[in-house]
Amino acid sequence: MGTPSRIPLATYRLQFNREFTFDHATALVPYLAALGVTHVYASSYLKARPGSSHGYDIIDHNALNPEIGSPESFSKFCRALRAHGMGQILDFVPNHMGVGKTDNAWWLDVLEWGESSPYADYFDIDWSAPRRSFPGKVLLPVLGDQYGAVLERGELRLKFDVEYGGFSIWYFENRFPIRPRDYASIIRRRLSEARLGPAGPIGETLERFAGEFASFSATPRSRIRRGEARDRAQRLKSDLSRLASAQPDAKRLLVEAADLYNGEPGRPETFVRLHSLIERQFYRVSYWRTAADEINYRRFFEINDLAGIRPENPRLFAEMHRLVGRLVAEGLIHGLRLDHIDGLFDPAAYCAALQALVRRVTPQPVSDGGQSGATSSRAKLFYVIVEKILARHERLRDSWPVQGTTGYEFLNLVNGVLVDPGGERPMTEAYHGFVRRRLDFDEILYKAKKLIIDTALASELAVLANQLDRLADA
């Protein structure tokens, strides 16, 4: 059939997850076409945390979610849309990523290398937060109880991962990598522990590894040198993994090296060694409730395992849009719906960069089916709509190069058609009678916003105050 229209006439939302895959969607395409649907509005199907029901906890912007389908099943879905002259709008998440557990490679690298990680400035982390207890660290509010109680129960454990070739602190399903410089002391402690038996011939090999890891004691200043150090550490861990896989004695010694740091529940003094190791890392694990006061990375509202990212960073922008750019270039995606646009540092600049990306990858404009005026500059834009709730007094800024919003304000008007205005007075009187005083809605709204800022978003307010303080000092 023909090329899909550039401006959707009728969309149908498809919520992808492991219960509704590309194959399920492909089977529905003929039915949707018969309904007159011109574009499928697809929830995010980029790689999200395993088991995600919604897809907003993306851990890799450049891979399809394997729970939803393979590249082959995705291609089949796209071919079915094309065969019926239908387009596709993708729900894209530029504001945050899923973090924690063992899923996000960028986040784990930041925990391992701190500000030296090449991904440290991808995330919106305030490394200079004025907290004496964790300078240069990122706070991880993941514990189910106070840190000391969790530690003394033995729930934080050091382990050696043969496949990964490295040491990590584990808290149930959460992994916190150990910085490479500490591998030396971990390995050497086992080599010197006579009560566990001699290390044997493999001990000399492990001592050489310890010497190599000890050389990471100083952090290089230049980005190039930091990159070289990180690459060398990765090679060392790969070599350690191969050694442990090939030599049972090496694996046993490395596992024992980790176990030497794990204390015995009921004997608090046996956890000193593990506590000291944790204190030296680029993160501070803490009780989840501390997030309300001390968290130093931007979140999606108050969800601790959705960390804010910084697409205003040119390196991150280029990296996170590689797959989407290719899908647009191949004519498989015909528009984007941007999630939580107000979470971005500069929404207008981001949208402009997105339009520039589309122009680079699609030199020929997509047909609009004669629906838009040729003189309209907005009509020439790639179809982008933003999730933004507009207040009654607010309008979408003309400087944003987008087609519009997702239409919450329109739906509010439609819902109003279903409400009998004659019921307003008795409902208002009933409410005032219940609260036993008369209240102004705008006053309630203002107080509610202050309550959220003072409680749920107190940490974010502290970060902003810290930034203002630094500006004032300058």
Buried (B, 14 or more C-beta within 10 A) or exposed (E): EEBBBBBBEEBBEBBBBBEBBBBBBBEBBEEBBEEEBBBBBBBBBBBBBBEBBEBBBBBBBBEBBEBBBEEEBBBBBBEBBBEBEBBBBBBBBBBBBBBBBBBBEBBBBBBBBBBBBBBBBBBBBBBEBEBEEBEEBBBBBBBEEEBEEBBBEBBBBBBBBBEBBBBBBBBEEBBBBBBBBBBBBBBBBBBEBEEBEEBEEBBEBBBEBBEBBBBBEEBBEEEEEBEEBBEBBBEBBEBBBEBBEEBEBBBBBBBBBBBBBBBEEEEEEBBEBBBEBBEEBBBBBBBBEBBBEBBBBBBBEBEBBBBBBBBBBEEBBEBBBEBBBEBBBEBBBBBBBBBBBEBBBEBBBBBBBBBEBBEEBBEEEBEBBEEBEEEEEEBBBBBBBBBBEBEEEEEBEEEBBBBBBBEEBEEEEEEEEEEEEEEEEEEEEEEEEEEEEEEEEEEEEEEEEEEEEEEBBBBBEBBEEBEEEEEEEE
